[in-house]
Amino acid sequence: MTQKKPQRSKDKEVSHSGIDGHSTVPISLVDNDNHC
């Protein structure tokens, strides 16, 4: 299950990076933005 987490995070980061354009923003911040 721990291996699935990083994989999902990477996918979310790439998706957010293309939408928001914040590639330098950490995954934790991206997750917060997604929750908003």
CHARMM internal coordinates of N, CA and C (Angstrom, degrees):
IC EDIT
DIST 1 N 1 CA 1.4727
DIST 1 CA 1 C 1.5315
ANGL 1 N 1 CA 1 C 110.12
DIST 1 C 2 N 1.3381
ANGL 1 CA 1 C 2 N 115.82
DIHE 1 N 1 CA 1 C 2 N -29.61
DIST 2 N 2 CA 1.4738
ANGL 1 C 2 N 2 CA 118.65
DIHE 1 CA 1 C 2 N 2 CA -179.19
DIST 2 CA 2 C 1.5254
ANGL 2 N 2 CA 2 C 110.06
DIHE 1 C 2 N 2 CA 2 C -70.47
DIST 2 C 3 N 1.3278
ANGL 2 CA 2 C 3 N 116.19
DIHE 2 N 2 CA 2 C 3 N -25.90
DIST 3 N 3 CA 1.4696
ANGL 2 C 3 N 3 CA 119.35
DIHE 2 CA 2 C 3 N 3 CA -179.36
DIST 3 CA 3 C 1.5351
ANGL 3 N 3 CA 3 C 110.04
DIHE 2 C 3 N 3 CA 3 C -76.51
DIST 3 C 4 N 1.3160
ANGL 3 CA 3 C 4 N 116.14
DIHE 3 N 3 CA 3 C 4 N -28.21
DIST 4 N 4 CA 1.4695
ANGL 3 C 4 N 4 CA 119.63
DIHE 3 CA 3 C 4 N 4 CA -177.94
DIST 4 CA 4 C 1.5333
ANGL 4 N 4 CA 4 C 110.10
DIHE 3 C 4 N 4 CA 4 C -74.81
DIST 4 C 5 N 1.3248
ANGL 4 CA 4 C 5 N 116.13
DIHE 4 N 4 CA 4 C 5 N -30.07
DIST 5 N 5 CA 1.4787
ANGL 4 C 5 N 5 CA 120.12
DIHE 4 CA 4 C 5 N 5 CA -177.94
DIST 5 CA 5 C 1.5297
ANGL 5 N 5 CA 5 C 111.73
DIHE 4 C 5 N 5 CA 5 C -62.30
DIST 5 C 6 N 1.3279
ANGL 5 CA 5 C 6 N 118.04
DIHE 5 N 5 CA 5 C 6 N -55.78
DIST 6 N 6 CA 1.4752
ANGL 5 C 6 N 6 CA 119.86
DIHE 5 CA 5 C 6 N 6 CA -178.77
DIST 6 CA 6 C 1.5221
ANGL 6 N 6 CA 6 C 111.89
DIHE 5 C 6 N 6 CA 6 C -58.55
DIST 6 C 7 N 1.3184
ANGL 6 CA 6 C 7 N 115.92
DIHE 6 N 6 CA 6 C 7 N -36.02
DIST 7 N 7 CA 1.4686
ANGL 6 C 7 N 7 CA 119.61
DIHE 6 CA 6 C 7 N 7 CA -179.34
DIST 7 CA 7 C 1.5250
ANGL 7 N 7 CA 7 C 109.78
DIHE 6 C 7 N 7 CA 7 C -63.53
DIST 7 C 8 N 1.3138
ANGL 7 CA 7 C 8 N 116.48
DIHE 7 N 7 CA 7 C 8 N -43.76
DIST 8 N 8 CA 1.4717
ANGL 7 C 8 N 8 CA 120.92
DIHE 7 CA 7 C 8 N 8 CA -179.37
DIST 8 CA 8 C 1.5279
ANGL 8 N 8 CA 8 C 109.25
DIHE 7 C 8 N 8 CA 8 C -66.93
DIST 8 C 9 N 1.3169
ANGL 8 CA 8 C 9 N 115.81
DIHE 8 N 8 CA 8 C 9 N -40.95
DIST 9 N 9 CA 1.4712
ANGL 8 C 9 N 9 CA 119.75
DIHE 8 CA 8 C 9 N 9 CA -179.46
DIST 9 CA 9 C 1.5225
ANGL 9 N 9 CA 9 C 109.73
DIHE 8 C 9 N 9 CA 9 C -59.80
DIST 9 C 10 N 1.3209
ANGL 9 CA 9 C 10 N 116.07
DIHE 9 N 9 CA 9 C 10 N -43.05
DIST 10 N 10 CA 1.4761
ANGL 9 C 10 N 10 CA 119.92
DIHE 9 CA 9 C 10 N 10 CA -179.23
DIST 10 CA 10 C 1.5291
ANGL 10 N 10 CA 10 C 109.60
DIHE 9 C 10 N 10 CA 10 C -62.86
DIST 10 C 11 N 1.3149
ANGL 10 CA 10 C 11 N 115.49
DIHE 10 N 10 CA 10 C 11 N -41.84
DIST 11 N 11 CA 1.4737
ANGL 10 C 11 N 11 CA 119.57
DIHE 10 CA 10 C 11 N 11 CA -179.65
DIST 11 CA 11 C 1.5266
ANGL 11 N 11 CA 11 C 110.21
DIHE 10 C 11 N 11 CA 11 C -63.46
DIST 11 C 12 N 1.3350
ANGL 11 CA 11 C 12 N 115.37
DIHE 11 N 11 CA 11 C 12 N -42.25
DIST 12 N 12 CA 1.4714
ANGL 11 C 12 N 12 CA 119.96
DIHE 11 CA 11 C 12 N 12 CA -179.62
DIST 12 CA 12 C 1.5244
ANGL 12 N 12 CA 12 C 109.79
DIHE 11 C 12 N 12 CA 12 C -66.11
DIST 12 C 13 N 1.3268
ANGL 12 CA 12 C 13 N 115.52
DIHE 12 N 12 CA 12 C 13 N -40.91
DIST 13 N 13 CA 1.4688
ANGL 12 C 13 N 13 CA 119.75
DIHE 12 CA 12 C 13 N 13 CA -178.59
DIST 13 CA 13 C 1.5251
ANGL 13 N 13 CA 13 C 110.00
DIHE 12 C 13 N 13 CA 13 C -61.11
DIST 13 C 14 N 1.3099
ANGL 13 CA 13 C 14 N 116.19
DIHE 13 N 13 CA 13 C 14 N -44.78
DIST 14 N 14 CA 1.4695
ANGL 13 C 14 N 14 CA 120.36
DIHE 13 CA 13 C 14 N 14 CA -178.75
DIST 14 CA 14 C 1.5283
ANGL 14 N 14 CA 14 C 109.71
DIHE 13 C 14 N 14 CA 14 C -65.55
DIST 14 C 15 N 1.3238
ANGL 14 CA 14 C 15 N 115.80
DIHE 14 N 14 CA 14 C 15 N -41.62
DIST 15 N 15 CA 1.4674
ANGL 14 C 15 N 15 CA 119.87
DIHE 14 CA 14 C 15 N 15 CA -178.60
DIST 15 CA 15 C 1.5308
ANGL 15 N 15 CA 15 C 109.79
DIHE 14 C 15 N 15 CA 15 C -63.86
DIST 15 C 16 N 1.3213
ANGL 15 CA 15 C 16 N 116.05
DIHE 15 N 15 CA 15 C 16 N -47.34
DIST 16 N 16 CA 1.4624
ANGL 15 C 16 N 16 CA 120.70
DIHE 15 CA 15 C 16 N 16 CA -179.18
DIST 16 CA 16 C 1.5269
ANGL 16 N 16 CA 16 C 110.21
DIHE 15 C 16 N 16 CA 16 C -65.77
DIST 16 C 17 N 1.3189
ANGL 16 CA 16 C 17 N 114.63
DIHE 16 N 16 CA 16 C 17 N -37.48
DIST 17 N 17 CA 1.4727
ANGL 16 C 17 N 17 CA 119.39
DIHE 16 CA 16 C 17 N 17 CA -178.17
DIST 17 CA 17 C 1.5212
ANGL 17 N 17 CA 17 C 109.96
DIHE 16 C 17 N 17 CA 17 C -60.31
DIST 17 C 18 N 1.3225
ANGL 17 CA 17 C 18 N 116.06
DIHE 17 N 17 CA 17 C 18 N -35.82
DIST 18 N 18 CA 1.4636
ANGL 17 C 18 N 18 CA 119.29
DIHE 17 CA 17 C 18 N 18 CA -178.51
DIST 18 CA 18 C 1.5269
ANGL 18 N 18 CA 18 C 111.07
DIHE 17 C 18 N 18 CA 18 C -77.94
DIST 18 C 19 N 1.3242
ANGL 18 CA 18 C 19 N 116.32
DIHE 18 N 18 CA 18 C 19 N -30.66
DIST 19 N 19 CA 1.4745
ANGL 18 C 19 N 19 CA 119.86
DIHE 18 CA 18 C 19 N 19 CA -178.11
DIST 19 CA 19 C 1.5357
ANGL 19 N 19 CA 19 C 110.25
DIHE 18 C 19 N 19 CA 19 C -83.08
DIST 19 C 20 N 1.3275
ANGL 19 CA 19 C 20 N 115.58
DIHE 19 N 19 CA 19 C 20 N -54.83
DIST 20 N 20 CA 1.4697
ANGL 19 C 20 N 20 CA 120.22
DIHE 19 CA 19 C 20 N 20 CA -177.57
DIST 20 CA 20 C 1.5244
ANGL 20 N 20 CA 20 C 111.49
DIHE 19 C 20 N 20 CA 20 C -85.87
DIST 20 C 21 N 1.3431
ANGL 20 CA 20 C 21 N 115.13
DIHE 20 N 20 CA 20 C 21 N -33.99
DIST 21 N 21 CA 1.4593
ANGL 20 C 21 N 21 CA 118.83
DIHE 20 CA 20 C 21 N 21 CA -178.72
DIST 21 CA 21 C 1.5158
ANGL 21 N 21 CA 21 C 111.29
DIHE 20 C 21 N 21 CA 21 C 84.80
DIST 21 C 22 N 1.3364
ANGL 21 CA 21 C 22 N 117.22
DIHE 21 N 21 CA 21 C 22 N 25.72
DIST 22 N 22 CA 1.4712
ANGL 21 C 22 N 22 CA 120.50
DIHE 21 CA 21 C 22 N 22 CA 179.30
DIST 22 CA 22 C 1.5236
ANGL 22 N 22 CA 22 C 108.80
DIHE 21 C 22 N 22 CA 22 C -110.51
DIST 22 C 23 N 1.3067
ANGL 22 CA 22 C 23 N 115.71
DIHE 22 N 22 CA 22 C 23 N 81.84
DIST 23 N 23 CA 1.4634
ANGL 22 C 23 N 23 CA 120.08
DIHE 22 CA 22 C 23 N 23 CA -177.68
DIST 23 CA 23 C 1.5283
ANGL 23 N 23 CA 23 C 110.20
DIHE 22 C 23 N 23 CA 23 C -79.14
DIST 23 C 24 N 1.3418
ANGL 23 CA 23 C 24 N 116.92
DIHE 23 N 23 CA 23 C 24 N -24.56
DIST 24 N 24 CA 1.4624
ANGL 23 C 24 N 24 CA 120.47
DIHE 23 CA 23 C 24 N 24 CA -176.88
DIST 24 CA 24 C 1.5243
ANGL 24 N 24 CA 24 C 110.93
DIHE 23 C 24 N 24 CA 24 C -84.36
DIST 24 C 25 N 1.3154
ANGL 24 CA 24 C 25 N 117.52
DIHE 24 N 24 CA 24 C 25 N -12.88
DIST 25 N 25 CA 1.4642
ANGL 24 C 25 N 25 CA 120.66
DIHE 24 CA 24 C 25 N 25 CA -179.18
DIST 25 CA 25 C 1.5238
ANGL 25 N 25 CA 25 C 109.29
DIHE 24 C 25 N 25 CA 25 C -73.05
DIST 25 C 26 N 1.3376
ANGL 25 CA 25 C 26 N 117.33
DIHE 25 N 25 CA 25 C 26 N 132.42
DIST 26 N 26 CA 1.4677
ANGL 25 C 26 N 26 CA 121.38
DIHE 25 CA 25 C 26 N 26 CA 179.50
DIST 26 CA 26 C 1.5258
ANGL 26 N 26 CA 26 C 111.52
DIHE 25 C 26 N 26 CA 26 C -59.53
DIST 26 C 27 N 1.3366
ANGL 26 CA 26 C 27 N 115.21
DIHE 26 N 26 CA 26 C 27 N 160.06
DIST 27 N 27 CA 1.4652
ANGL 26 C 27 N 27 CA 119.86
DIHE 26 CA 26 C 27 N 27 CA -178.30
DIST 27 CA 27 C 1.5334
ANGL 27 N 27 CA 27 C 110.02
DIHE 26 C 27 N 27 CA 27 C -62.56
DIST 27 C 28 N 1.3453
ANGL 27 CA 27 C 28 N 116.48
DIHE 27 N 27 CA 27 C 28 N -37.42
DIST 28 N 28 CA 1.4688
ANGL 27 C 28 N 28 CA 120.11
DIHE 27 CA 27 C 28 N 28 CA -179.03
DIST 28 CA 28 C 1.5269
ANGL 28 N 28 CA 28 C 110.13
DIHE 27 C 28 N 28 CA 28 C -59.12
DIST 28 C 29 N 1.3113
ANGL 28 CA 28 C 29 N 116.52
DIHE 28 N 28 CA 28 C 29 N -42.19
DIST 29 N 29 CA 1.4686
ANGL 28 C 29 N 29 CA 120.60
DIHE 28 CA 28 C 29 N 29 CA -179.94
DIST 29 CA 29 C 1.5212
ANGL 29 N 29 CA 29 C 109.72
DIHE 28 C 29 N 29 CA 29 C -68.48
DIST 29 C 30 N 1.3109
ANGL 29 CA 29 C 30 N 115.86
DIHE 29 N 29 CA 29 C 30 N -39.92
DIST 30 N 30 CA 1.4702
ANGL 29 C 30 N 30 CA 120.46
DIHE 29 CA 29 C 30 N 30 CA 179.94
DIST 30 CA 30 C 1.5242
ANGL 30 N 30 CA 30 C 109.08
DIHE 29 C 30 N 30 CA 30 C -62.77
DIST 30 C 31 N 1.3335
ANGL 30 CA 30 C 31 N 115.61
DIHE 30 N 30 CA 30 C 31 N -40.56
DIST 31 N 31 CA 1.4663
ANGL 30 C 31 N 31 CA 119.84
DIHE 30 CA 30 C 31 N 31 CA 179.61
DIST 31 CA 31 C 1.5204
ANGL 31 N 31 CA 31 C 110.00
DIHE 30 C 31 N 31 CA 31 C -62.69
DIST 31 C 32 N 1.3422
ANGL 31 CA 31 C 32 N 115.67
DIHE 31 N 31 CA 31 C 32 N -40.36
DIST 32 N 32 CA 1.4655
ANGL 31 C 32 N 32 CA 120.33
DIHE 31 CA 31 C 32 N 32 CA 179.41
DIST 32 CA 32 C 1.5228
ANGL 32 N 32 CA 32 C 110.06
DIHE 31 C 32 N 32 CA 32 C -63.15
DIST 32 C 33 N 1.3146
ANGL 32 CA 32 C 33 N 116.24
DIHE 32 N 32 CA 32 C 33 N -41.99
DIST 33 N 33 CA 1.4634
ANGL 32 C 33 N 33 CA 121.11
DIHE 32 CA 32 C 33 N 33 CA -179.60
DIST 33 CA 33 C 1.5291
ANGL 33 N 33 CA 33 C 109.84
DIHE 32 C 33 N 33 CA 33 C -64.79
DIST 33 C 34 N 1.3168
ANGL 33 CA 33 C 34 N 115.10
DIHE 33 N 33 CA 33 C 34 N -38.06
DIST 34 N 34 CA 1.4641
ANGL 33 C 34 N 34 CA 119.76
DIHE 33 CA 33 C 34 N 34 CA -178.38
DIST 34 CA 34 C 1.5318
ANGL 34 N 34 CA 34 C 109.75
DIHE 33 C 34 N 34 CA 34 C -67.16
DIST 34 C 35 N 1.3400
ANGL 34 CA 34 C 35 N 115.82
DIHE 34 N 34 CA 34 C 35 N -36.42
DIST 35 N 35 CA 1.4629
ANGL 34 C 35 N 35 CA 120.10
DIHE 34 CA 34 C 35 N 35 CA 179.94
DIST 35 CA 35 C 1.5197
ANGL 35 N 35 CA 35 C 110.68
DIHE 34 C 35 N 35 CA 35 C -68.17
DIST 35 C 36 N 1.3260
ANGL 35 CA 35 C 36 N 116.07
DIHE 35 N 35 CA 35 C 36 N -32.05
DIST 36 N 36 CA 1.4681
ANGL 35 C 36 N 36 CA 120.90
DIHE 35 CA 35 C 36 N 36 CA -179.62
DIST 36 CA 36 C 1.5207
ANGL 36 N 36 CA 36 C 108.50
DIHE 35 C 36 N 36 CA 36 C -67.46
END
COOR INIT
IC SEED 1 N 1 CA 1 C
IC BUILD
